[in-house]
């Protein structure tokens, strides 16, 4: 599958010969160091430092080819720079394994074939505003936020503030624990600057290695701008997942709220998530400082330093709380502090 799509992307470039073409190489680099308290790493050590660790860095090659007056052929081949299987699903980590698609964009919207963000991921990615991925955990469960490999997706243009997205996953790529078949959809409606709404639904069938198990997911969110530089988001997601083929279904819901204030080069973030399954509360706070932008030829490079902290009110006293990479110490309230830098180019 990978080879076929890479070949398709290259072929598209040749087919567009003579037409206006724009091919860019970009991505981002991100690393952080952390201190984790009342958590247990893979070596069984409690209260440990970690890093410098890669946090999902990637290299992206994108192409845009003007085919008609309004129609463009686009493609992307990108890769993670980490092979950390606690961050990246097993079997990924090679060129083309982050995103690998061909897209037709016209006035009617876009049609994408290949590995790209699913519509439900597109629906809630704006609510997950914190930088750290490996250490701080995520604001919301990423279980329904997949990038299906064999996906056909349509995204409408924004009409009166409304954007509609829908896709189907037609088959499973072996070794990735993707569903055999799936349907994803989301709707975004921007009523005004203060109120925007997101609704999403995912139906996944016979999920990869967990044979015979299906999963349905629902997303509902509201977001907006309260004042100059001050934004908020509130989102509800349900979660269903299985640890392995013999595991019982684990279902529950999560409710999260976030607020962000940007003034000049400074960004302040706070967030809270309640997880129904564990009864735990996750608190997050962060600060980001934007470094001066650098121009190298036609390429602009932006970067930022960030400091983030998290605390889980572990009411259930369990040894695992959603949103954390490492296991927690039962009866304790785990915390993490992370110092990181990212560079976008």
Secondary structure, 3 states (H helix, E strand, C coil): CHHHHHHHHHHHHHHCCCCCEEEEEEEEEEEEEEEEEEEECCCCCEEEEEEEEECCCEEEEEEEEECCCCCEEEEEEEEECCCCCCCCCCCCCCCCCCEEEEEEEECCEEEEEEECCCHHHHHHHHHCCCCCCCCCCCCCCCCCCCCCCCEEEEECCCECCEEEEEEEECCCCCCCCCEEEEEEEEEEEEEECCEEEEEEEEEEEEECCCCCCCEEEEEEEEEEEEECCEEEEEEEEEEEECCCCCCCCEEEEEEEEEEEEEECCEEEEEEEEEECCCCEEEEEEEEEEECCCEEECCEEEEEEEEEEEEEEECCCCCCCCCCCCCEECCCCCCEEEEEEEEEEC
